Amino acid sequence: MVEPVVRFLLTDPEGIYVDATLGLGGHAMSLLETSPALRLVGIDRDRAALDEARRRLSKFGGRVSFIHGNFSDIASHLGGRPCSGVLADLGLSSFQISDRSRGFSYMEDGPLDMSMGSGARPVAKLLAEAPASEIAGILRDYGEEKKSGAIAALIVKARENGALTTTSELRSIVGRTVPARFLIGSLSRVFQALRIWANDELENLRAFLPQAAALLTPGGRLAVLSYHSLEDRMVKNYFRQEEKGCICPPDFPECGCGRVSTLKVLTRRPVLAGPEEVDNNPRARSARLRVAERLQR
Ligand SMILES: C[S@@+](CC[C@H](N)C(=O)[O-])C[C@H]1O[C@@H](n2cnc3c(N)ncnc32)[C@H](O)[C@@H]1O
């Protein structure tokens, strides 16, 4: 999804852009190469990813600056500096998934960690101590997992014989609740749910959206790439609400809330990856790109 992101985001060839999820700097690299006068601020909560991005983007020298932090604090990271575009490419990078020591992948054995960076909550502690109802709620709310109750009950039973500490232990518990042909689907929902909980991903996104929109200069754009329906719905609803402005009930004779529209939605439907990109990168199958433009302040 690099081409549509660059096409939508770049409105001012000399502007300041923020990549709020720098990762390994793939999108940042394309933005910097496409427009040689543009400057970019890259944020990531994962120090290892940020260090790797710094190495990969070193050829751009002072055009790029790096911030280790959470995008939920984007306004203070930017010190209120206005910018021409903000990108968030949510979730995990392949760099994080492929490092088995971080415990994000159900394909590899690793510790039940799943931390993207500072401030994360420990998954192993949740599974060792939380009541079944709390674990089931997390699997249901963040993973939309139908077997959440059965999986949580098995986790609580299994820990009577010692705490769960590895991804393969969790995988074998999930495997006891579904036939083999449904296992991968179940595992991806369960691991997604725990990761979202551990890193407080939805609350971070909720905090990020209004701050990012407020940083934009008129005509500047906010682009968000999401990978599951919970995130995509939040972005869609936020964009719609800001486009509509007034939140008074429809039967009010006149507006009492005083809110005006601040964004124009540029993607009525989310932009999806093409078949070729999905073939090359299966993760692109679930990518949804939504873009909105800042109106006059
Ligand atoms: C999908 S990757 C981004 C890949 C990047 N666009 C690229 O082209 O290489 C998502 C990145 O966002 C980071 N991230 C996720 N949530 C974050 C948050 N709340 N604040 C800052 N960084 C975050 C992750 O650590 C990860 O490195």
The ligand as a Gaussian input file, in Angstrom:
#p B3LYP/6-31G(d) Opt

LIG

0 1
 C        2.921000      -1.933000      10.324000
 S        4.343000      -1.337000      11.110000
 C        4.775000       0.058000      10.161000
 C        5.580000      -0.277000       8.950000
 C        6.046000       0.959000       8.219000
 N        4.950000       1.692000       7.650000
 C        7.025000       0.578000       7.124000
 O        6.748000       0.906000       5.958000
 O        8.077000       0.000000       7.427000
 C        3.700000      -0.607000      12.553000
 C        4.741000       0.053000      13.459000
 O        4.019000       0.921000      14.321000
 C        4.540000       0.835000      15.613000
 N        3.463000       1.199000      16.522000
 C        2.322000       0.518000      16.745000
 N        1.569000       1.176000      17.645000
 C        2.246000       2.296000      17.978000
 C        1.980000       3.394000      18.847000
 N        0.857000       3.442000      19.573000
 N        2.867000       4.393000      18.905000
 C        4.014000       4.358000      18.167000
 N        4.340000       3.339000      17.358000
 C        3.458000       2.324000      17.249000
 C        4.993000      -0.590000      15.764000
 O        5.999000      -0.692000      16.753000
 C        5.497000      -0.909000      14.348000
 O        6.880000      -0.668000      14.243000

